[in-house]
Amino acid sequence: MASIRLLKKDINNLTFDLLQECFAYRHYSEELSEDKFDDVIKKIVLLRNDLILRTNHPETDADSTSLKQHYQQVQLDLLKLVEVVEDLKK
């Protein structure tokens, strides 16, 4: 992993792009309900906040291998953001 700063930038950039896609889908889709749209936006924001929190506060007494695994897990969980947006299209 290059750096924690780049990981946080990736999280923020992906979140911003997904929020843009959600708003564009809402604008062009007439069958989308407001409740479903609001739920997806809330899930995206909550996942983003959780990922940033986990990135900022890893285990303090961990050795380097467990920290590496922690950040790899954060990167894998970043893909959950994309799955949330796919729920919007169902």
Chimera marker file (.cmm) of the C-alpha trace (Angstrom):
<marker_set name="trace">
<marker id="1" x="0.000" y="0.000" z="0.000" r="1" g="1" b="0" radius="0.5"/>
<marker id="2" x="1.413" y="3.358" z="-0.979" r="1" g="1" b="0" radius="0.5"/>
<marker id="3" x="0.027" y="5.508" z="1.807" r="1" g="1" b="0" radius="0.5"/>
<marker id="4" x="-2.916" y="6.067" z="4.081" r="1" g="1" b="0" radius="0.5"/>
<marker id="5" x="-3.469" y="9.474" z="2.532" r="1" g="1" b="0" radius="0.5"/>
<marker id="6" x="-3.935" y="7.930" z="-0.924" r="1" g="1" b="0" radius="0.5"/>
<marker id="7" x="-6.329" y="5.353" z="0.486" r="1" g="1" b="0" radius="0.5"/>
<marker id="8" x="-8.465" y="8.101" z="2.015" r="1" g="1" b="0" radius="0.5"/>
<marker id="9" x="-8.390" y="10.004" z="-1.276" r="1" g="1" b="0" radius="0.5"/>
<marker id="10" x="-9.527" y="6.863" z="-3.098" r="1" g="1" b="0" radius="0.5"/>
<marker id="11" x="-12.385" y="6.404" z="-0.632" r="1" g="1" b="0" radius="0.5"/>
<marker id="12" x="-13.500" y="10.008" z="-1.047" r="1" g="1" b="0" radius="0.5"/>
<marker id="13" x="-13.152" y="9.993" z="-4.844" r="1" g="1" b="0" radius="0.5"/>
<marker id="14" x="-15.088" y="6.771" z="-5.249" r="1" g="1" b="0" radius="0.5"/>
<marker id="15" x="-17.795" y="8.000" z="-2.900" r="1" g="1" b="0" radius="0.5"/>
<marker id="16" x="-18.122" y="11.267" z="-4.801" r="1" g="1" b="0" radius="0.5"/>
<marker id="17" x="-18.331" y="9.446" z="-8.147" r="1" g="1" b="0" radius="0.5"/>
<marker id="18" x="-20.969" y="7.050" z="-6.859" r="1" g="1" b="0" radius="0.5"/>
<marker id="19" x="-23.047" y="9.876" z="-5.410" r="1" g="1" b="0" radius="0.5"/>
<marker id="20" x="-22.870" y="11.650" z="-8.767" r="1" g="1" b="0" radius="0.5"/>
<marker id="21" x="-24.027" y="8.496" z="-10.511" r="1" g="1" b="0" radius="0.5"/>
<marker id="22" x="-26.912" y="8.118" z="-8.080" r="1" g="1" b="0" radius="0.5"/>
<marker id="23" x="-28.109" y="11.657" z="-8.664" r="1" g="1" b="0" radius="0.5"/>
<marker id="24" x="-27.794" y="11.236" z="-12.439" r="1" g="1" b="0" radius="0.5"/>
<marker id="25" x="-29.746" y="7.976" z="-12.281" r="1" g="1" b="0" radius="0.5"/>
<marker id="26" x="-32.417" y="9.698" z="-10.208" r="1" g="1" b="0" radius="0.5"/>
<marker id="27" x="-32.639" y="12.512" z="-12.739" r="1" g="1" b="0" radius="0.5"/>
<marker id="28" x="-33.077" y="10.175" z="-15.725" r="1" g="1" b="0" radius="0.5"/>
<marker id="29" x="-35.101" y="7.406" z="-14.102" r="1" g="1" b="0" radius="0.5"/>
<marker id="30" x="-38.770" y="8.036" z="-13.513" r="1" g="1" b="0" radius="0.5"/>
<marker id="31" x="-39.619" y="4.775" z="-11.746" r="1" g="1" b="0" radius="0.5"/>
<marker id="32" x="-37.161" y="5.348" z="-8.892" r="1" g="1" b="0" radius="0.5"/>
<marker id="33" x="-38.862" y="6.042" z="-5.569" r="1" g="1" b="0" radius="0.5"/>
<marker id="34" x="-37.611" y="8.751" z="-3.231" r="1" g="1" b="0" radius="0.5"/>
<marker id="35" x="-37.393" y="6.341" z="-0.288" r="1" g="1" b="0" radius="0.5"/>
<marker id="36" x="-35.155" y="3.926" z="-2.156" r="1" g="1" b="0" radius="0.5"/>
<marker id="37" x="-32.967" y="6.773" z="-3.365" r="1" g="1" b="0" radius="0.5"/>
<marker id="38" x="-32.632" y="8.188" z="0.155" r="1" g="1" b="0" radius="0.5"/>
<marker id="39" x="-31.736" y="4.768" z="1.562" r="1" g="1" b="0" radius="0.5"/>
<marker id="40" x="-28.972" y="4.254" z="-0.989" r="1" g="1" b="0" radius="0.5"/>
<marker id="41" x="-27.507" y="7.717" z="-0.358" r="1" g="1" b="0" radius="0.5"/>
<marker id="42" x="-27.535" y="7.103" z="3.403" r="1" g="1" b="0" radius="0.5"/>
<marker id="43" x="-25.820" y="3.721" z="2.976" r="1" g="1" b="0" radius="0.5"/>
<marker id="44" x="-23.104" y="5.247" z="0.801" r="1" g="1" b="0" radius="0.5"/>
<marker id="45" x="-22.407" y="8.026" z="3.288" r="1" g="1" b="0" radius="0.5"/>
<marker id="46" x="-22.392" y="5.643" z="6.261" r="1" g="1" b="0" radius="0.5"/>
<marker id="47" x="-20.024" y="3.230" z="4.518" r="1" g="1" b="0" radius="0.5"/>
<marker id="48" x="-17.733" y="6.097" z="3.570" r="1" g="1" b="0" radius="0.5"/>
<marker id="49" x="-17.648" y="7.362" z="7.142" r="1" g="1" b="0" radius="0.5"/>
<marker id="50" x="-16.943" y="3.856" z="8.447" r="1" g="1" b="0" radius="0.5"/>
<marker id="51" x="-14.093" y="3.335" z="5.984" r="1" g="1" b="0" radius="0.5"/>
<marker id="52" x="-12.508" y="6.689" z="6.846" r="1" g="1" b="0" radius="0.5"/>
<marker id="53" x="-12.848" y="5.958" z="10.559" r="1" g="1" b="0" radius="0.5"/>
<marker id="54" x="-11.223" y="2.537" z="10.159" r="1" g="1" b="0" radius="0.5"/>
<marker id="55" x="-8.440" y="4.090" z="8.092" r="1" g="1" b="0" radius="0.5"/>
<marker id="56" x="-7.771" y="6.821" z="10.637" r="1" g="1" b="0" radius="0.5"/>
<marker id="57" x="-7.911" y="4.564" z="13.700" r="1" g="1" b="0" radius="0.5"/>
<marker id="58" x="-6.290" y="1.164" z="13.144" r="1" g="1" b="0" radius="0.5"/>
<marker id="59" x="-5.298" y="-1.067" z="16.017" r="1" g="1" b="0" radius="0.5"/>
<marker id="60" x="-2.734" y="0.930" z="17.947" r="1" g="1" b="0" radius="0.5"/>
<marker id="61" x="-0.664" y="-1.940" z="19.319" r="1" g="1" b="0" radius="0.5"/>
<marker id="62" x="-0.624" y="-4.044" z="16.165" r="1" g="1" b="0" radius="0.5"/>
<marker id="63" x="2.483" y="-5.203" z="14.399" r="1" g="1" b="0" radius="0.5"/>
<marker id="64" x="3.198" y="-4.349" z="10.774" r="1" g="1" b="0" radius="0.5"/>
<marker id="65" x="1.671" y="-7.510" z="9.275" r="1" g="1" b="0" radius="0.5"/>
<marker id="66" x="-1.649" y="-7.066" z="11.031" r="1" g="1" b="0" radius="0.5"/>
<marker id="67" x="-1.736" y="-3.382" z="10.055" r="1" g="1" b="0" radius="0.5"/>
<marker id="68" x="-1.131" y="-4.370" z="6.465" r="1" g="1" b="0" radius="0.5"/>
<marker id="69" x="-3.994" y="-6.862" z="6.653" r="1" g="1" b="0" radius="0.5"/>
<marker id="70" x="-6.201" y="-4.215" z="8.258" r="1" g="1" b="0" radius="0.5"/>
<marker id="71" x="-5.650" y="-1.774" z="5.395" r="1" g="1" b="0" radius="0.5"/>
<marker id="72" x="-6.100" y="-4.524" z="2.811" r="1" g="1" b="0" radius="0.5"/>
<marker id="73" x="-9.457" y="-5.317" z="4.393" r="1" g="1" b="0" radius="0.5"/>
<marker id="74" x="-10.405" y="-1.627" z="4.196" r="1" g="1" b="0" radius="0.5"/>
<marker id="75" x="-9.551" y="-1.686" z="0.493" r="1" g="1" b="0" radius="0.5"/>
<marker id="76" x="-11.713" y="-4.773" z="-0.029" r="1" g="1" b="0" radius="0.5"/>
<marker id="77" x="-14.586" y="-3.196" z="1.868" r="1" g="1" b="0" radius="0.5"/>
<marker id="78" x="-14.340" y="-0.229" z="-0.463" r="1" g="1" b="0" radius="0.5"/>
<marker id="79" x="-15.967" y="-2.433" z="-3.091" r="1" g="1" b="0" radius="0.5"/>
<marker id="80" x="-19.099" y="-2.625" z="-0.940" r="1" g="1" b="0" radius="0.5"/>
<marker id="81" x="-19.812" y="0.950" z="-1.998" r="1" g="1" b="0" radius="0.5"/>
<marker id="82" x="-20.277" y="-0.197" z="-5.572" r="1" g="1" b="0" radius="0.5"/>
<marker id="83" x="-22.648" y="-2.965" z="-4.465" r="1" g="1" b="0" radius="0.5"/>
<marker id="84" x="-24.841" y="-0.397" z="-2.709" r="1" g="1" b="0" radius="0.5"/>
<marker id="85" x="-25.299" y="1.562" z="-5.935" r="1" g="1" b="0" radius="0.5"/>
<marker id="86" x="-26.309" y="-1.613" z="-7.746" r="1" g="1" b="0" radius="0.5"/>
<marker id="87" x="-29.177" y="-1.906" z="-5.250" r="1" g="1" b="0" radius="0.5"/>
<marker id="88" x="-30.493" y="1.360" z="-6.645" r="1" g="1" b="0" radius="0.5"/>
<marker id="89" x="-31.002" y="-0.182" z="-10.065" r="1" g="1" b="0" radius="0.5"/>
<marker id="90" x="-32.966" y="-3.184" z="-8.804" r="1" g="1" b="0" radius="0.5"/>
<link id1="1" id2="2" r="1" g="1" b="0" radius="0.2"/>
<link id1="2" id2="3" r="1" g="1" b="0" radius="0.2"/>
<link id1="3" id2="4" r="1" g="1" b="0" radius="0.2"/>
<link id1="4" id2="5" r="1" g="1" b="0" radius="0.2"/>
<link id1="5" id2="6" r="1" g="1" b="0" radius="0.2"/>
<link id1="6" id2="7" r="1" g="1" b="0" radius="0.2"/>
<link id1="7" id2="8" r="1" g="1" b="0" radius="0.2"/>
<link id1="8" id2="9" r="1" g="1" b="0" radius="0.2"/>
<link id1="9" id2="10" r="1" g="1" b="0" radius="0.2"/>
<link id1="10" id2="11" r="1" g="1" b="0" radius="0.2"/>
<link id1="11" id2="12" r="1" g="1" b="0" radius="0.2"/>
<link id1="12" id2="13" r="1" g="1" b="0" radius="0.2"/>
<link id1="13" id2="14" r="1" g="1" b="0" radius="0.2"/>
<link id1="14" id2="15" r="1" g="1" b="0" radius="0.2"/>
<link id1="15" id2="16" r="1" g="1" b="0" radius="0.2"/>
<link id1="16" id2="17" r="1" g="1" b="0" radius="0.2"/>
<link id1="17" id2="18" r="1" g="1" b="0" radius="0.2"/>
<link id1="18" id2="19" r="1" g="1" b="0" radius="0.2"/>
<link id1="19" id2="20" r="1" g="1" b="0" radius="0.2"/>
<link id1="20" id2="21" r="1" g="1" b="0" radius="0.2"/>
<link id1="21" id2="22" r="1" g="1" b="0" radius="0.2"/>
<link id1="22" id2="23" r="1" g="1" b="0" radius="0.2"/>
<link id1="23" id2="24" r="1" g="1" b="0" radius="0.2"/>
<link id1="24" id2="25" r="1" g="1" b="0" radius="0.2"/>
<link id1="25" id2="26" r="1" g="1" b="0" radius="0.2"/>
<link id1="26" id2="27" r="1" g="1" b="0" radius="0.2"/>
<link id1="27" id2="28" r="1" g="1" b="0" radius="0.2"/>
<link id1="28" id2="29" r="1" g="1" b="0" radius="0.2"/>
<link id1="29" id2="30" r="1" g="1" b="0" radius="0.2"/>
<link id1="30" id2="31" r="1" g="1" b="0" radius="0.2"/>
<link id1="31" id2="32" r="1" g="1" b="0" radius="0.2"/>
<link id1="32" id2="33" r="1" g="1" b="0" radius="0.2"/>
<link id1="33" id2="34" r="1" g="1" b="0" radius="0.2"/>
<link id1="34" id2="35" r="1" g="1" b="0" radius="0.2"/>
<link id1="35" id2="36" r="1" g="1" b="0" radius="0.2"/>
<link id1="36" id2="37" r="1" g="1" b="0" radius="0.2"/>
<link id1="37" id2="38" r="1" g="1" b="0" radius="0.2"/>
<link id1="38" id2="39" r="1" g="1" b="0" radius="0.2"/>
<link id1="39" id2="40" r="1" g="1" b="0" radius="0.2"/>
<link id1="40" id2="41" r="1" g="1" b="0" radius="0.2"/>
<link id1="41" id2="42" r="1" g="1" b="0" radius="0.2"/>
<link id1="42" id2="43" r="1" g="1" b="0" radius="0.2"/>
<link id1="43" id2="44" r="1" g="1" b="0" radius="0.2"/>
<link id1="44" id2="45" r="1" g="1" b="0" radius="0.2"/>
<link id1="45" id2="46" r="1" g="1" b="0" radius="0.2"/>
<link id1="46" id2="47" r="1" g="1" b="0" radius="0.2"/>
<link id1="47" id2="48" r="1" g="1" b="0" radius="0.2"/>
<link id1="48" id2="49" r="1" g="1" b="0" radius="0.2"/>
<link id1="49" id2="50" r="1" g="1" b="0" radius="0.2"/>
<link id1="50" id2="51" r="1" g="1" b="0" radius="0.2"/>
<link id1="51" id2="52" r="1" g="1" b="0" radius="0.2"/>
<link id1="52" id2="53" r="1" g="1" b="0" radius="0.2"/>
<link id1="53" id2="54" r="1" g="1" b="0" radius="0.2"/>
<link id1="54" id2="55" r="1" g="1" b="0" radius="0.2"/>
<link id1="55" id2="56" r="1" g="1" b="0" radius="0.2"/>
<link id1="56" id2="57" r="1" g="1" b="0" radius="0.2"/>
<link id1="57" id2="58" r="1" g="1" b="0" radius="0.2"/>
<link id1="58" id2="59" r="1" g="1" b="0" radius="0.2"/>
<link id1="59" id2="60" r="1" g="1" b="0" radius="0.2"/>
<link id1="60" id2="61" r="1" g="1" b="0" radius="0.2"/>
<link id1="61" id2="62" r="1" g="1" b="0" radius="0.2"/>
<link id1="62" id2="63" r="1" g="1" b="0" radius="0.2"/>
<link id1="63" id2="64" r="1" g="1" b="0" radius="0.2"/>
<link id1="64" id2="65" r="1" g="1" b="0" radius="0.2"/>
<link id1="65" id2="66" r="1" g="1" b="0" radius="0.2"/>
<link id1="66" id2="67" r="1" g="1" b="0" radius="0.2"/>
<link id1="67" id2="68" r="1" g="1" b="0" radius="0.2"/>
<link id1="68" id2="69" r="1" g="1" b="0" radius="0.2"/>
<link id1="69" id2="70" r="1" g="1" b="0" radius="0.2"/>
<link id1="70" id2="71" r="1" g="1" b="0" radius="0.2"/>
<link id1="71" id2="72" r="1" g="1" b="0" radius="0.2"/>
<link id1="72" id2="73" r="1" g="1" b="0" radius="0.2"/>
<link id1="73" id2="74" r="1" g="1" b="0" radius="0.2"/>
<link id1="74" id2="75" r="1" g="1" b="0" radius="0.2"/>
<link id1="75" id2="76" r="1" g="1" b="0" radius="0.2"/>
<link id1="76" id2="77" r="1" g="1" b="0" radius="0.2"/>
<link id1="77" id2="78" r="1" g="1" b="0" radius="0.2"/>
<link id1="78" id2="79" r="1" g="1" b="0" radius="0.2"/>
<link id1="79" id2="80" r="1" g="1" b="0" radius="0.2"/>
<link id1="80" id2="81" r="1" g="1" b="0" radius="0.2"/>
<link id1="81" id2="82" r="1" g="1" b="0" radius="0.2"/>
<link id1="82" id2="83" r="1" g="1" b="0" radius="0.2"/>
<link id1="83" id2="84" r="1" g="1" b="0" radius="0.2"/>
<link id1="84" id2="85" r="1" g="1" b="0" radius="0.2"/>
<link id1="85" id2="86" r="1" g="1" b="0" radius="0.2"/>
<link id1="86" id2="87" r="1" g="1" b="0" radius="0.2"/>
<link id1="87" id2="88" r="1" g="1" b="0" radius="0.2"/>
<link id1="88" id2="89" r="1" g="1" b="0" radius="0.2"/>
<link id1="89" id2="90" r="1" g="1" b="0" radius="0.2"/>
</marker_set>
